[in-house]
Amino acid sequence: MEEYIETISTLEDREGKAQTGKIASEMNVRPSSATEMLQKLQEEGLLRYETYSGATLTPAGKELARDLDRKHGVIADFLEIIGVSKSVADADACQIEHHVSRESVEQLEKFVEFARGSLHDPNWIRNFRKYCETGRPVDCNSCGRRGSDNK
């Protein structure tokens, strides 16, 4: 359902309406499957669907699309911060966003905001990336302890 909302939102932004055939093509499903889902989404109050004209999101559908876009962005940003390439982070975020709780997204969002605000002192993220490369904790210069002794 969420994939349909995202696809419809993208097509609606690009073309004004989401035609059934284009939805089916974008999602790699049969037009009859797309039509069936569009009818269900209309029953849920998430879009308006006209058989030969296409679909447009209702205010509730647009709100869901914005929420999904926010989730996607936060997850992709988090993955990039920890060293995942942009293309992989984007693809993984597409999958994760449909299976993550609101609580987890809120915490990830706080982490991303914190990380962005800490860019003037990025030692912690550099140390993490070094750990990813070597598998060994980095010495802590500010406290004089070795990475493995920090407990």
N, C-alpha and C positions, 0 to 999 in steps of 0.2 A: 504494500500500500504506500509506504513512504517513498519508495523508488518512483512510483507513478507520480506522486505529488511533486517530487523534485524535477522529474522530466517535464511535467506539464508546466511548472513554473518557468523552467528554462525556455521552453517553446513559446509560452505566452509572452515572456519578456522579449524574445527575439522576433516573434511573428504576430503578436496580438491575440492569437488563439492557438490552442493545441489541437491540431487535426488528428483524428484517430489513426490514420495511416502513418503519420510521422511519429506518433507516440509508439506505435507497434514497432516501427523501424528502429527508433532510438533504443528501445528496450529489448529488441530481438525476440519479440513474441508475435503470435498471429494476431491480425486485426480483430478477430472474434474474441480473443482473450482480452485484448485492450478494451473493447466495447463492454465486455462483462464487468471489468474492474471499474470502468468509468461510471457505469450504472450504480455499482456499489458505493463508490465515492460520492456520487450525487445523493444517494439515500442517506449517507452519513453527514450530508450538509457541507462537504468540503469543496464541491465544484458544481457548476452548472454545465450540463451536457445536452447538446442538441445533435441528433443523429447525423446529419450531413454537414453540420457547421463546425463541430468540435467542442472543446471544453475550455472553460475559464474557471479559475479558482475563486471561491467565495472568500469573504474576509477571514473565516475560520481556516480555510485551505491556505490562504496567503500567510497567516500566522504560523501554521504548521511548517510551511516551506521555509519561512525565516528561521524558525527554531532548528530545523534540520541543517540549514546553511550555517548557523552559528555553531552547532555541534561539530559539523564537518571541519569548519575552520579551526576550532579549538583543538580538536584531535590531530589534525594535520600539523598545526603549529607545534604542538607538544612533540610529535614524532620528529619533526625537523630539529627541534632544540636538542633532542637526545642523539642526533646524528643520522637519522634516516634521510635518504635523498628525497627531494621534493616530489618527484614522480611517484615513488613508492609510498611516501607519506600520504599523498593525495588518494592513491588507489586503496590503501589500507583504511583511511578515514571513511571512505565510501562504505566499507564493510562494517567497521566498528560502530559508526554512528547509529546504526539500527539496533544495536544490541547493548548499549551502554545506558546506565541509569542516569537520571537527572542529577543525583548527588555526585556521581563520579565526574560528570561533565562540569559541574560547578567547581569541584576541586581542581580539575585539570585547568579550567579557566583561571583560577587563582594562581596556579603554578605558572602558567604561561605569562600572566601579568607580572608576577614576581620575577620571572626569568628575564623578561623584556626590561624591567626596571633595574635589573642588576648588571646590565651590559657594561657599565663603567668599571665593574670589578668582576670580570668573567672567569676568575681563577677556578671556581667550582665546576664550571662547565668544561673548561679546558682540562681539568684534572679528570673529569668523568670520561671525556673523549680519549684521553691518554690511557685510562684504565681499559676502555673498550679495545684499544689497539694492542695493549701489552698483556692484559689480564692481571696486572699488578697495581695495587694502590700507589698513588703518588705521595712522595714525602710532603709533609705539611711544613712549609717554610715559616709560617707565622707562629706555630706553636712548638717547633723543634722536635716533633714526634715523627716517627716513620709511619707511613700509611697503614701498615698492618697492625701497629701498636695503638692506634686511635680507637679507644673503646669507651 
